[in-house]
Amino acid sequence: MVCISCILIPLALFLWHRYLQPVLGTIFPQWFPAKTIEKDPHEALAGNGTNTAGLSCPFSSSKSPAVESTPVETKAEISSHEKSE
């Protein structure tokens, strides 16, 4: 069971932002000033659409020593070793 306020508060906020605030904003503009965008949204998407300046992989670190990897044999290599023996 859901409490009454869990239904009414989101519903009231939806109605306020969707219908009441735009109407009251046109009637009383001094109470509801227009929101301004300070940054150009196209500025961040310059170039090919990605901005990777200064980004690095958090999982790779030059401080820790490199982990030696052991070679993994494929099924073909295993079967060729078994045939030769």
MARKEZA-763130 format. One record per residue: residue number from 0; y, x, z of N, C-alpha, C, O in turn. Coordinates in steps of 0.001 Angstrom, whole numbers, plus 500000, padded with zeros to 6 digits. Each point is the difference from the previous one (the first is absolute). Example, Ala and Ser with C-alpha at 12.3 -4.5 7.8 and 13.67 -1.06 7.14 Angstrom:
2
<node num="0" n_v="494310" n_u="513190" n_w="507800" ca_v="501190" ca_u="499110" ca_w="500000" c_v="501200" c_u="500900" c_w="500000" o_v="499981" o_u="501036" o_w="500665"/>
<node num="1" n_v="501069" n_u="498614" n_w="498615" ca_v="501190" ca_u="500820" ca_w="500060" c_v="501090" c_u="499230" c_w="500730" o_v="501108" o_u="500509" o_w="500169"/>
# end
This chain:
85
<node num="0" n_v="498831" n_u="500834" n_w="500000" ca_v="501169" ca_u="499166" ca_w="500000" c_v="501247" c_u="500889" c_w="500000" o_v="500061" o_u="500985" o_w="500736"/>
<node num="1" n_v="500894" n_u="498681" n_w="498471" ca_v="501218" ca_u="500783" ca_w="499881" c_v="501108" c_u="499314" c_w="500785" o_v="500153" o_u="498780" o_w="499945"/>
<node num="2" n_v="500611" n_u="502015" n_w="500781" ca_v="501069" ca_u="499409" ca_w="500806" c_v="501108" c_u="499458" c_w="499088" o_v="500140" o_u="500413" o_w="498849"/>
<node num="3" n_v="500624" n_u="498669" n_w="501690" ca_v="501044" ca_u="499323" ca_w="499217" c_v="501079" c_u="500994" c_w="499549" o_v="500465" o_u="499937" o_w="498863"/>
<node num="4" n_v="499928" n_u="500974" n_w="502026" ca_v="501063" ca_u="500942" ca_w="499630" c_v="499546" c_u="500964" c_w="498906" o_v="500833" o_u="500497" o_w="499242"/>
<node num="5" n_v="497873" n_u="499777" n_w="500659" ca_v="499497" ca_u="500886" ca_w="498941" c_v="500096" c_u="499348" c_w="498631" o_v="499950" o_u="500691" o_w="498982"/>
<node num="6" n_v="500185" n_u="498015" n_w="500979" ca_v="500162" ca_u="499279" ca_w="498740" c_v="501481" c_u="499727" c_w="499734" o_v="500470" o_u="500161" o_w="498873"/>
<node num="7" n_v="500256" n_u="499430" n_w="502150" ca_v="501388" ca_u="499579" ca_w="499809" c_v="500961" c_u="501153" c_w="499745" o_v="500909" o_u="499862" o_w="499181"/>
<node num="8" n_v="498918" n_u="501264" n_w="501492" ca_v="500941" ca_u="501116" ca_w="499815" c_v="499937" c_u="500551" c_w="498577" o_v="501057" o_u="500137" o_w="499384"/>
<node num="9" n_v="497778" n_u="500188" n_w="500052" ca_v="499985" ca_u="500457" ca_w="498605" c_v="500499" c_u="498945" c_w="499018" o_v="500653" o_u="500330" o_w="499010"/>
<node num="10" n_v="499043" n_u="498407" n_w="501261" ca_v="500479" ca_u="498932" ca_w="499134" c_v="501528" c_u="499902" c_w="500055" o_v="500648" o_u="499840" o_w="498966"/>
<node num="11" n_v="499924" n_u="500254" n_w="502227" ca_v="501459" ca_u="499945" ca_w="500143" c_v="500657" c_u="501202" c_w="499325" o_v="501044" o_u="499851" o_w="499364"/>
<node num="12" n_v="498364" n_u="501337" n_w="500765" ca_v="500567" ca_u="501179" ca_w="499344" c_v="499921" c_u="499886" c_w="498479" o_v="500928" o_u="500400" o_w="499297"/>
<node num="13" n_v="497977" n_u="499059" n_w="500200" ca_v="499874" ca_u="499799" ca_w="498564" c_v="501067" c_u="499043" c_w="499490" o_v="500659" o_u="500277" o_w="498998"/>
<node num="14" n_v="499512" n_u="498592" n_w="501692" ca_v="501003" ca_u="499017" ca_w="499575" c_v="501408" c_u="500575" c_w="500095" o_v="500840" o_u="499726" o_w="499143"/>
<node num="15" n_v="499424" n_u="501071" n_w="501894" ca_v="501324" ca_u="500597" ca_w="500162" c_v="500308" c_u="500956" c_w="498849" o_v="501046" o_u="499888" o_w="499361"/>
<node num="16" n_v="498051" n_u="501044" n_w="500377" ca_v="500266" ca_u="501013" ca_w="498975" c_v="499923" c_u="499438" c_w="498587" o_v="500692" o_u="500484" o_w="499105"/>
<node num="17" n_v="498487" n_u="498515" n_w="500685" ca_v="499808" ca_u="499466" ca_w="498654" c_v="501079" c_u="498993" c_w="499608" o_v="500484" o_u="500019" o_w="498869"/>
<node num="18" n_v="499895" n_u="499100" n_w="502064" ca_v="500885" ca_u="498889" ca_w="499641" c_v="501337" c_u="499998" c_w="500738" o_v="501045" o_u="499849" o_w="499367"/>
<node num="19" n_v="498946" n_u="500313" n_w="501949" ca_v="501235" ca_u="499820" ca_w="500765" c_v="500970" c_u="501169" c_w="499868" o_v="501194" o_u="499779" o_w="499799"/>
<node num="20" n_v="498330" n_u="501446" n_w="500307" ca_v="500898" ca_u="501147" ca_w="499938" c_v="500723" c_u="500119" c_w="498653" o_v="501196" o_u="500292" o_w="500011"/>
<node num="21" n_v="498168" n_u="499502" n_w="498838" ca_v="500750" ca_u="500071" ca_w="498743" c_v="501077" c_u="498918" c_w="499886" o_v="501082" o_u="500263" o_w="499476"/>
<node num="22" n_v="498635" n_u="498528" n_w="501008" ca_v="500986" ca_u="498922" ca_w="499922" c_v="501158" c_u="500273" c_w="500935" o_v="501161" o_u="499881" o_w="499607"/>
<node num="23" n_v="498532" n_u="500486" n_w="501633" ca_v="501068" ca_u="500286" ca_w="500955" c_v="500757" c_u="501272" c_w="499641" o_v="501178" o_u="500130" o_w="500334"/>
<node num="24" n_v="498163" n_u="500813" n_w="498990" ca_v="500670" ca_u="501221" ca_w="499564" c_v="501047" c_u="499744" c_w="498936" o_v="501005" o_u="500709" o_w="499942"/>
<node num="25" n_v="498782" n_u="498290" n_w="499214" ca_v="501012" ca_u="499672" ca_w="498989" c_v="501143" c_u="499197" c_w="500602" o_v="501132" o_u="500090" o_w="499525"/>
<node num="26" n_v="498593" n_u="499124" n_w="501515" ca_v="501051" ca_u="499207" ca_w="500642" c_v="500842" c_u="500864" c_w="500942" o_v="501226" o_u="499891" o_w="500011"/>
<node num="27" n_v="498125" n_u="500960" n_w="500771" ca_v="500680" ca_u="500853" ca_w="500975" c_v="499693" c_u="501470" c_w="499725" o_v="499174" o_u="500591" o_w="500695"/>
<node num="28" n_v="501466" n_u="500004" n_w="498316" ca_v="499665" ca_u="501386" ca_w="499653" c_v="500411" c_u="501014" c_w="501070" o_v="499432" o_u="501091" o_w="500049"/>
<node num="29" n_v="501534" n_u="498579" n_w="500803" ca_v="500412" ca_u="500937" ca_w="501036" c_v="498930" c_u="500127" c_w="501092" o_v="499940" o_u="501032" o_w="500669"/>
<node num="30" n_v="499227" n_u="497962" n_w="499528" ca_v="498937" ca_u="500055" ca_w="500999" c_v="498740" c_u="500667" c_w="499466" o_v="499240" o_u="500599" o_w="500761"/>
<node num="31" n_v="500541" n_u="499297" n_w="497939" ca_v="498818" ca_u="500581" ca_w="499367" c_v="500453" c_u="500915" c_w="498864" o_v="499995" o_u="499582" o_w="498842"/>
<node num="32" n_v="500398" n_u="501667" n_w="501466" ca_v="500470" ca_u="500887" ca_w="498933" c_v="498858" c_u="500363" c_w="499050" o_v="498833" o_u="500034" o_w="500391"/>
<node num="33" n_v="501524" n_u="500231" n_w="498373" ca_v="499003" ca_u="500360" ca_w="498986" c_v="499434" c_u="501381" c_w="500317" o_v="500731" o_u="500903" o_w="500406"/>
<node num="34" n_v="497982" n_u="499247" n_w="499407" ca_v="499360" ca_u="501281" ca_w="500242" c_v="500276" c_u="500924" c_w="498825" o_v="499901" o_u="499586" o_w="498845"/>
<node num="35" n_v="500446" n_u="501668" n_w="501444" ca_v="500287" ca_u="500969" ca_w="498952" c_v="498892" c_u="501043" c_w="499960" o_v="499414" o_u="500353" o_w="501023"/>
<node num="36" n_v="500318" n_u="500123" n_w="497783" ca_v="499019" ca_u="501064" ca_w="499818" c_v="500774" c_u="501306" c_w="499937" o_v="500846" o_u="500193" o_w="499127"/>
<node num="37" n_v="498854" n_u="500709" n_w="501817" ca_v="500726" ca_u="501260" ca_w="500060" c_v="499449" c_u="501039" c_w="499038" o_v="500746" o_u="500849" o_w="499513"/>
<node num="38" n_v="497976" n_u="499095" n_w="500212" ca_v="499369" ca_u="501002" ca_w="499165" c_v="499576" c_u="499376" c_w="498675" o_v="499583" o_u="498843" o_w="499951"/>
<node num="39" n_v="500527" n_u="501927" n_w="498989" ca_v="499562" ca_u="499542" ca_w="498692" c_v="498474" c_u="500016" c_w="499955" o_v="499406" o_u="501062" o_w="500185"/>
<node num="40" n_v="499941" n_u="497806" n_w="499579" ca_v="498532" ca_u="499993" ca_w="500004" c_v="499389" c_u="500814" c_w="498871" o_v="498851" o_u="500429" o_w="500108"/>
<node num="41" n_v="501888" n_u="499793" n_w="498810" ca_v="499478" ca_u="500766" ca_w="498878" c_v="500099" c_u="501499" c_w="500253" o_v="499396" o_u="500795" o_w="499280"/>
<node num="42" n_v="501361" n_u="499592" n_w="501737" ca_v="500179" ca_u="501405" ca_w="500307" c_v="498697" c_u="500633" c_w="500488" o_v="499714" o_u="501155" o_w="499685"/>
<node num="43" n_v="499505" n_u="498100" n_w="501075" ca_v="498748" ca_u="500522" ca_w="500535" c_v="498923" c_u="500111" c_w="498926" o_v="499063" o_u="500783" o_w="500152"/>
<node num="44" n_v="501051" n_u="498459" n_w="498781" ca_v="498989" ca_u="499999" ca_w="498950" c_v="500400" c_u="500842" c_w="498795" o_v="499601" o_u="499699" o_w="498875"/>
<node num="45" n_v="501176" n_u="501344" n_w="501347" ca_v="500423" ca_u="500861" ca_w="498895" c_v="498811" c_u="500782" c_w="499468" o_v="499093" o_u="500349" o_w="500756"/>
<node num="46" n_v="500909" n_u="499919" n_w="497979" ca_v="498927" ca_u="500777" ca_w="499394" c_v="498852" c_u="499125" c_w="499563" o_v="500191" o_u="499012" o_w="499291"/>
<node num="47" n_v="498597" n_u="501359" n_w="501142" ca_v="498815" ca_u="499277" ca_w="499549" c_v="499592" c_u="498879" c_w="500945" o_v="498905" o_u="499457" o_w="499854"/>
<node num="48" n_v="501917" n_u="500187" n_w="501088" ca_v="499684" ca_u="498893" ca_w="500890" c_v="499488" c_u="500425" c_w="501357" o_v="499793" o_u="499157" o_w="500872"/>
<node num="49" n_v="499996" n_u="502150" n_w="499328" ca_v="499549" ca_u="500459" ca_w="501307" c_v="500936" c_u="501081" c_w="500500" o_v="500529" o_u="500796" o_w="499224"/>
<node num="50" n_v="499663" n_u="499218" n_w="502057" ca_v="500842" ca_u="501008" ca_w="500623" c_v="499122" c_u="500773" c_w="500967" o_v="499733" o_u="499529" o_w="501106"/>
<node num="51" n_v="499814" n_u="501657" n_w="498489" ca_v="499086" ca_u="500772" ca_w="500824" c_v="500639" c_u="501261" c_w="500553" o_v="499288" o_u="500909" o_w="500427"/>
<node num="52" n_v="502030" n_u="499171" n_w="499576" ca_v="500679" ca_u="501185" ca_w="500497" c_v="499792" c_u="500119" c_w="501505" o_v="500288" o_u="499070" o_w="500753"/>
<node num="53" n_v="499220" n_u="502058" n_w="499665" ca_v="499823" ca_u="500261" ca_w="501418" c_v="498752" c_u="499393" c_w="500612" o_v="499828" o_u="500062" o_w="501218"/>
<node num="54" n_v="499297" n_u="499352" n_w="497978" ca_v="498788" ca_u="499407" ca_w="500535" c_v="498854" c_u="501006" c_w="499915" o_v="499916" o_u="500794" o_w="499063"/>
<node num="55" n_v="499222" n_u="499153" n_w="501918" ca_v="498826" ca_u="500854" ca_w="499970" c_v="498829" c_u="499243" c_w="500596" o_v="500182" o_u="499014" o_w="500714"/>
<node num="56" n_v="498642" n_u="501444" n_w="498993" ca_v="498791" ca_u="499362" ca_w="500499" c_v="499843" c_u="500303" c_w="501482" o_v="500010" o_u="501169" o_w="500386"/>
<node num="57" n_v="499843" n_u="497804" n_w="500461" ca_v="499877" ca_u="500267" ca_w="501433" c_v="498645" c_u="500572" c_w="500378" o_v="499859" o_u="500540" o_w="501098"/>
<node num="58" n_v="499145" n_u="499365" n_w="498042" ca_v="498669" ca_u="500462" ca_w="500328" c_v="499761" c_u="501448" c_w="499600" o_v="499098" o_u="500644" o_w="500537"/>
<node num="59" n_v="501682" n_u="499876" n_w="498540" ca_v="499838" ca_u="501395" ca_w="499631" c_v="500997" c_u="500822" c_w="500793" o_v="501178" o_u="499654" o_w="500091"/>
<node num="60" n_v="498345" n_u="501419" n_w="500473" ca_v="500864" ca_u="500829" ca_w="500829" c_v="499714" c_u="501456" c_w="499697" o_v="498843" o_u="500418" o_w="499966"/>
<node num="61" n_v="502195" n_u="500346" n_w="499816" ca_v="499816" ca_u="501418" ca_w="499732" c_v="499821" c_u="500772" c_w="501301" o_v="499605" o_u="501165" o_w="499957"/>
<node num="62" n_v="500667" n_u="498240" n_w="501186" ca_v="499873" ca_u="500668" ca_w="501290" c_v="498537" c_u="500157" c_w="500406" o_v="499631" o_u="501022" o_w="500580"/>
<node num="63" n_v="499544" n_u="497998" n_w="499130" ca_v="498597" ca_u="500074" ca_w="500401" c_v="499218" c_u="500814" c_w="498974" o_v="500318" o_u="499967" o_w="498811"/>
<node num="64" n_v="498664" n_u="500762" n_w="501639" ca_v="499213" ca_u="500793" ca_w="499033" c_v="499208" c_u="499077" c_w="499089" o_v="499653" o_u="498874" o_w="500357"/>
<node num="65" n_v="500081" n_u="501638" n_w="498471" ca_v="499269" ca_u="499208" ca_w="499010" c_v="498558" c_u="499816" c_w="500452" o_v="499366" o_u="500936" o_w="500487"/>
<node num="66" n_v="500138" n_u="497885" n_w="499350" ca_v="498620" ca_u="499701" ca_w="500369" c_v="499110" c_u="500413" c_w="498839" o_v="500230" o_u="499622" o_w="498851"/>
<node num="67" n_v="498744" n_u="501169" n_w="501476" ca_v="499099" ca_u="500438" ca_w="498941" c_v="499096" c_u="498844" c_w="499613" o_v="499353" o_u="499387" o_w="500850"/>
<node num="68" n_v="500613" n_u="500330" n_w="497890" ca_v="499153" ca_u="498906" ca_w="499536" c_v="498687" c_u="500566" c_w="499499" o_v="499970" o_u="501033" o_w="499332"/>
<node num="69" n_v="498967" n_u="498294" n_w="500989" ca_v="498696" ca_u="500412" ca_w="499518" c_v="499740" c_u="499307" c_w="498681" o_v="500325" o_u="498822" o_w="499847"/>
<node num="70" n_v="499101" n_u="501878" n_w="499204" ca_v="499743" ca_u="499364" ca_w="498713" c_v="498930" c_u="498913" c_w="500144" o_v="499017" o_u="500166" o_w="500721"/>
<node num="71" n_v="501192" n_u="498762" n_w="498601" ca_v="499082" ca_u="498877" ca_w="500046" c_v="499188" c_u="500001" c_w="498710" o_v="500548" o_u="500066" o_w="498900"/>
<node num="72" n_v="498154" n_u="499859" n_w="501261" ca_v="499133" ca_u="499997" ca_w="498823" c_v="499850" c_u="498576" c_w="499489" o_v="499845" o_u="499059" o_w="500778"/>
<node num="73" n_v="500202" n_u="500800" n_w="497929" ca_v="499810" ca_u="498694" ca_w="499401" c_v="498511" c_u="499715" c_w="499858" o_v="499172" o_u="500890" o_w="500195"/>
<node num="74" n_v="500494" n_u="497889" n_w="499473" ca_v="498591" ca_u="499619" ca_w="499830" c_v="499350" c_u="500791" c_w="498867" o_v="498822" o_u="500349" o_w="500078"/>
<node num="75" n_v="501946" n_u="499931" n_w="498869" ca_v="499455" ca_u="500755" ca_w="498874" c_v="499663" c_u="501422" c_w="500426" o_v="498976" o_u="500544" o_w="499586"/>
<node num="76" n_v="501874" n_u="500065" n_w="501239" ca_v="499744" ca_u="501359" ca_w="500453" c_v="498779" c_u="500037" c_w="500934" o_v="499194" o_u="500928" o_w="499933"/>
<node num="77" n_v="500677" n_u="498074" n_w="500924" ca_v="498869" ca_u="499936" ca_w="500915" c_v="498691" c_u="499834" c_w="499222" o_v="499009" o_u="500667" o_w="500295"/>
<node num="78" n_v="500995" n_u="498447" n_w="498719" ca_v="498775" ca_u="499796" ca_w="499231" c_v="499653" c_u="501231" c_w="499169" o_v="498818" o_u="500281" o_w="499799"/>
<node num="79" n_v="502180" n_u="500466" n_w="499709" ca_v="499712" ca_u="501212" ca_w="499235" c_v="499445" c_u="501085" c_w="500911" o_v="499165" o_u="500791" o_w="499561"/>
<node num="80" n_v="501271" n_u="499271" n_w="501690" ca_v="499448" ca_u="500971" ca_w="500952" c_v="498551" c_u="499653" c_w="500348" o_v="499165" o_u="500892" o_w="500149"/>
<node num="81" n_v="500541" n_u="497820" n_w="499979" ca_v="498646" ca_u="499576" ca_w="500336" c_v="499031" c_u="500272" c_w="498855" o_v="498839" o_u="500342" o_w="500225"/>
<node num="82" n_v="501650" n_u="499501" n_w="498535" ca_v="499147" ca_u="500225" ca_w="498837" c_v="499683" c_u="501491" c_w="499838" o_v="498894" o_u="500359" o_w="499597"/>
<node num="83" n_v="502076" n_u="500509" n_w="500718" ca_v="499808" ca_u="501422" ca_w="499818" c_v="499069" c_u="500581" c_w="501066" o_v="499430" o_u="501069" o_w="499782"/>
<node num="84" n_v="500400" n_u="498278" n_w="501338" ca_v="499132" ca_u="500523" ca_w="501043" c_v="498610" c_u="499640" c_w="499810" o_v="499149" o_u="500374" o_w="500807"/>
# end
